[in-house]
Amino acid sequence: MPSHDEIHIGERSGWRRLPAVFGVIGVAGLGLGFLMMGEHKAEFYFSYLVALMFWMALGMGGLFFVVVQHGTRAGWSVVVRRLAENAMLTLPVCGLLALPVVFLGAHELYHWTHLDDPAVLNDTMLAAKRGYLNEGAFKARAVVYVVAWAALAGLLWTWSTKQDTAADPLPLTHKMRWIAPISVAVFAFSLTFGAFDWLMSLDPHWFSTIFGVYYFAGCVSFIHAFLSLVVILLHRSGHLRGVVTPEHFHDLGKMMFAFTVFWAYIAFSQYMLIWYASIPEETHWFSYRGQGSFLTLSLVLVFARFVLPFLGLMSRRIKRNPKTLAFWSVWIMVAEFIDMTWLIKPVHAAELGVFELHFGASDILTFLGIGGIVLAVFTWATCKNALIPVKDPRLLESINHENA
Amino acid sequence: MAKRPKVYGLLAEYETPGELYKACEKVRDAGYGAWDAHTPFPVHGLEKAMGLRPSVVPWIVCVMGFSGAGLGFLLQWWTSVVDYPLVISAKPFNSYQAFVPVIFELGILLGSFGAVFGMFGLNRLPTLYHSLFNSDRFSRVTDDRFFISIEARDPKYDPERTRELLESTGALHVEEVED
């Protein structure tokens, strides 16, 4: 078994300062962003939504990772599960941070809310969708997601940390396993409808049933990249050495590779059906993403999100070497940001009729603001408890894990 | 007088995977090249104890996979652009988007062929005759015994010293196998 200092953040460790540092960055970033908004409300909320959906991918990925490991009684992942649980805890926080979008910014972002505009009111397609796409239901659903995420993340996190000091750890493992399949279903529905509500309804005429899976693919890549990166940083500060080994890096890298391919599979499935059928209300979504500087962005996305990481993560050596794995982890997170920008920003530009990607102060401030709060929660939880679930019955199996 | 039969090598028998593992480390450290371990089931980490280098199968799969994808594209490009161009829903002849599923499937197909037949080739399968089956004791390799065979063609092979090495690893039984 690893020593106490290896699996706890020490009282005098630099990690202890991070929650406060990130908290200040977060509050300052969001505060400044709100103050600077002024007349440019739409610009601010579009930037805010990009940052929000980017950081939400971390919590979504964390929740998915945790429930899948419990549901499949996985052994290999136990040594990184606590970090994923801490990441999962940021999901309800992101859910709360989504409430400004739903309650304050909906008119800036979602043009189907403009019922005072006769063009919207009398639009046949929007009228047909009004049973789902109306502000009351939209707000109610947001509240339901936040409650569901808070309940699942809260329960799983509390049970797991309680197990660290429990006299009999087994019943808690059984409880977490019992709730895992229910959580998978709740996760799948809340993620899909969350992606429909907050991302897809930006362009309310357009629809794609695979859209939730598209966002999900990014979330899963993100959590594996994030876990690799955090473990590599913890190794540098003398934690988890000999606990998380190249064998675990190899598996995390394999998952990043797999979900890079999965993203491409889903993204292309969505694209090809629309391209093939060539129905105007479907193709226009891709059409304005092929105009002006968005064409460049679309091509960058294909290479950054699929072609380059596909080739780069193929080798076993690259996945087992912390330095090269760290490089591709950062790469994948950047690709997620490009993806969210590609999904969200062109809608605003197309409404204005200017097909140029605008990147300004509000993008940086909202990114730092939401990121600061998310990372403050993550680092606070990481400092609070042991870095691994010390009493998990599969802990030794996980430490000794080897790829065949 | 009958000709003395040629020798394939020495065969050592072990009772447990643990003993086999330790014996493999000794044979590896003694610097032998033409030798193998035989077990009724996969033993984790044995490739490290044997000092095996990573397999070249992934490289075969890589080359075959990309060839499959390339051929998949050429096949469709040639049929729909050169040999029999048809206008389908007003799309260009060279509609690479529509080619992707077949490109993908052929990449997978040839990649899998590369994996299966590459493995067959590297393992020299199917092998219809193998000298080790001249040993009666070797039939237990599919049941409950573990074996190491060192071939006589190995430059380090010496009937006396190799036997001493195998005996020093705690083998239950060491025997010479005919070719």
Interface residues (C-beta under 8 A of the other chain):
Chain A: F268 Y271 M272 W275 Y276 S278 M314 R316 E402 A404
Chain B: P42 H44 G45 P54 P58 C62 S89 Q97 A98 V100 P101
